[in-house]
Amino acid sequence: MGGLLLMAGVGIVRAVQVRQAGGELGSDAGGCVPMVGPGSRVLLIGDSMAVGLTPHVKRLSNASGADCQVLTQAGSHVEQWLVGQSHDALIATLRELKPTLVVAALGLSDSKSGLSVEHIRSKALMLATQLTVDGAALLWVLPPALPFEDRMTPALSGSSIRTFVTRRLPLPKGPDGMSPTAAGYAGWARQLWLSLSCFRQGGFGGLPLASGKPQTSLLTPVQLPKRPSRPVMIGRKRRKRV
């Protein structure tokens, strides 16, 4: 699949129908500001979710002119990125790359671990502080729909961490009913990249599907209508005099 063109009205792929939700996308005030583009330095870290997203995110980064580096460890918990070899590698990469954006795809292993939501939240906030200490923006990618309790989503609920809500995306799953297929990861990455192309002041991230409406497959490109070449003036209709 090809990369996205981050230009309004010209071949943008809209993977699913989306709506804004309080606390997820936030306010429309200020309009969209692209968070990735030529010269951006993106760091993707995480567990097996990040492993599956890696080839697609790197391809989309290259297509947009951004530099992308990846640190992944399948089965890792948030806490493991705060100590030991994973932490050392993370700090070294942060110092070398000086990312403008960090994408953290973590929470799958934490949800399976049985750790309390409070414990996960405390460690996630500590990690977020380290990731953003030099001014990088942070987007936390939450797990897709799981066959067990998702503990990462409530752990970050109400925090200042910007999140990408994945659980309602119609991702095709593998035999285990949990891991997306290769096509599922590709569609997930495309939708993630689409959200990165439009940061809304006051909030960022979650792209929940519009409930009660027909959904478009993640894998089916839909062309957005082109903008009119001239502004359309809409005025009030005059009432006829009697």
N, C-alpha and C positions, 0 to 999 in steps of 0.2 A: 504494500500500500504506500502511496506517496505521502509526502509531508503536507501540512496544512499551509495555505496561503493566508497570512494574517492581515488581510486587507478587506475592509468592509465592502460587501457587494460583489466581490470578484472571486468566485469559485470557493468560498468558504464552505467547509463541510460541517453541517450541523448534525451531530450524531444522534441526539435525542431531543425531544421537546423538553424544555426546562422552564422553571418559574423561580422567582425569588421567594425566599422564605426568611422570616425574621430571625436574626441571629446567625444566618448562614451566608447569604449574599450581602446583606446589609443595605445601606441607602444607595439610591441612584444619584445622590447629590455629587456633583463633580464629574460625572460621566466615567467612561472607561479609560484606563491608563495601561498600556501593554507592560507586562512585567518581564517579558523575555523578548529578545531581539538581537540584532548585530551588536557584538561587544559584551553581551551578558555572560556572566560566569555562573553556571548552574552546578550545584552539588546535589546528587541524589544519594540518600543513605537509606538503609532499612533491612528488613528481613526478607523472607521468600517473596513477598509482594514486590519488593524493589528488584529482586532478581528477575522476575518475569517481566517487569516494566522496562528494565534496562535497555535492551536493544532498540525498543520503539522510542523511548525518550531520547536516546542518543541520536537516532536518525532524525527526529523532529528538531532537536537542538541544532544539529548540523545544518538542516534545511533553513533554519531561521538565522544562521550566522552566530549562534551562541556557542560558547565553550562549555562542555558538559563532562564532569568527572563523576565517578560512581564508587561508593563504598557499600558493599552489601555483605551480609552474613545470614544465610538461611537459618531459621530457628532462633535468631537472637531476640532478646528482650530489650526493652528500653534501658534497663539498668546496666546491661552489658556494654552500652556505649558510653557509660560514665566511668568505667574502670578498665584496667587491663589493656591488652593489645588493641582491642577495637577502639578504645578511647585514645590511645596513643596515636593510632593511625588517623583518627578523626581530627585530632588537634593539629597534627602535622599537615594534613590536607587543607584545613581551614587557613593555616598560616601561609601555605604556599599558593593556594588558589585565590584566596580572598573573595569568596563567592558573593555575588550580588543577590542570589536566591538559593535557599536550601529547601529541597523537597524531601521530607522525611516520611517514608512509607513503613510505618511501624504499628504494631498492635495485634497482629495475628497470633504471634507466639505468646504475648502477654495475656490475651483473652483465653488461650488454651491452658495457661499455667495455673489458673485458680487463684492468682494474686488478687487482693482486694482492689476495688476501684480507687480507693483513697491512696493506696500504695503506688499504683500505676500513675495516678495523677501527680503525686509529689515528684516522682522520678522524671515524668514527662516535662514538668515545669523546669526542673533542673537542667535537663538536656536542652530545652528550648532556649534557656538563658545562655548556655555555652554556644549554641549555634548562631545566635544573633548578637553576640557581644561586640562584634566589629561592624555592626550595621546591616548585616544581610537580612533580607526579608525571609520569612519562614512560612511554608505551606505544609501542613501535616495531612497526609493522605490516610484516611480512615479505612478500615477493612471492608470488603464486600459483604454481602449477606452470608452469614455463617450458620452451620448446623448446630452451633453451641452458642453460649452467651457471649455477646460482644461487650467486652469490658473497656475497650479503648474509647469508644464513642462517648459513654457517660463520663469517663475520666476527664475528657477535655471539654465537656459541655459546660458552658458558662465561663470558660477561661478566656484569656486574651489571645490564645493561639488560633490562627486562621486554619480552617480545615476544609478538606475536599471530601464531601460525603459520597461514599461509593455504594453503600448498601442497597440503594434503590435502582442502580443501573442494571439493565437486563443483560448481565454478562453470561455468555455460555460457559458452563462449568464442565470439568473433567469428571472421571468416574468416581472420585472421592466426594463429589458434591460440594466441594469447597474451593479448590484451585481453579481459576479460569483456564480455558483452553488457550492455545497460542493466538487464535483469532480473538478470544475474549480479552487477552492482555493488550492486543493491538488496538482494539476499540476503546479500552479503558484509557490507554495512553493518549489516544486522539482526543478523548473528551477532557482529560486532564490538561492537555496542551491548549485546548480551546478556552478553558477557564483562565489559564495563565495569560492568554492574549487580551483579557479584559478584566483588569482589577478595578473594582468599584470602591471609591473612598467610603470608609465607614464599615467595610466588611469585605470578605474575600473567601472564596472557597466553595462550600457545599453547593452542588448542583442537583437538587432532588428533582425527580421526574414529576411532571404535572399529573396529579391524580385525576382519575375519571375521564381521561382523554386518551385517544388512540396513541400508542407509542411507536416511534420510529426505531427500527433496529439500529444498534450501534454500528453495524457493518454496512448500512445502506446510506450512501451519500445523498444529501438533500441540498439542492441549490437554494440559497437565500435570494430573495428578489433584489435586483439591482436598484440602487438609489436613483430617484428621478434626476435628470440632468438639470432641471430648473426647479427652484423652490415652488411649492404649491401653496398659493394663498387661499386660505379658507375664511370667508367672511360670513356675517349674518345675513340671512335672507330678509329683504325688505317686505314689509307687509303692504298689501294692496290697499289703496284708499277706497273707501266705499262712497 
